[in-house]
Amino acid sequence: MDERLADVAQQLLLIERELRVLGLWTPVPPSPVALASAEPFCVDTLEFEEWLQWIFLPRMKVILEEGQPLPAVSGIHPMAEVVYRERPVGGLLAALLEFDRLIANE
């Protein structure tokens, strides 16, 4: 695994850790219907942290494990800023910002 992929993998672990620390990690998955939303970030069926846990993190894990190309861009941090504008989730925001930076290869 090259250095950039290793950095992305590490960042995904940090995002999961932040979700757990903040109490936003849940052991119960959303319904299949909720997971099947076609809306960006599943905004119509999931909370943002559910989307991170049940859609984003598993998808990124598959991409890394199968050696698929990384996405060309990521806009997760701006969405998180909107969702959490009134909640103290600084560590999660920082982890998502770094993920976006890594994807942009900056």
Residue pairs with C-beta under 8 A, 6 or more apart in sequence:
1 9
1 64
4 70
4 102
4 105
5 64
5 70
7 102
8 60
8 64
8 70
8 99
8 102
8 103
9 64
11 95
11 98
11 99
11 102
12 57
12 60
12 61
12 64
12 99
14 95
14 98
15 52
15 57
15 92
15 95
15 96
15 99
16 25
16 53
16 57
18 89
18 91
18 92
18 95
19 25
19 49
19 52
19 53
19 92
21 91
22 49
22 89
22 91
22 92
24 49
24 53
24 92
25 49
25 53
26 50
26 53
29 35
29 54
30 45
30 46
30 50
30 54
33 45
34 42
34 45
34 46
34 50
35 42
35 45
35 46
35 54
35 55
37 43
37 44
37 45
37 46
39 45
41 48
41 51
41 79
42 50
42 51
42 55
46 54
46 55
48 79
48 80
48 83
48 84
52 76
56 76
62 68
63 69
63 70
63 71
70 103
71 103
72 103
73 103
73 104
74 99
74 100
74 103
74 104
75 100
76 96
76 99
76 100
77 93
77 96
77 97
77 99
77 100
80 89
80 92
80 93
80 96
81 93
84 92
84 93
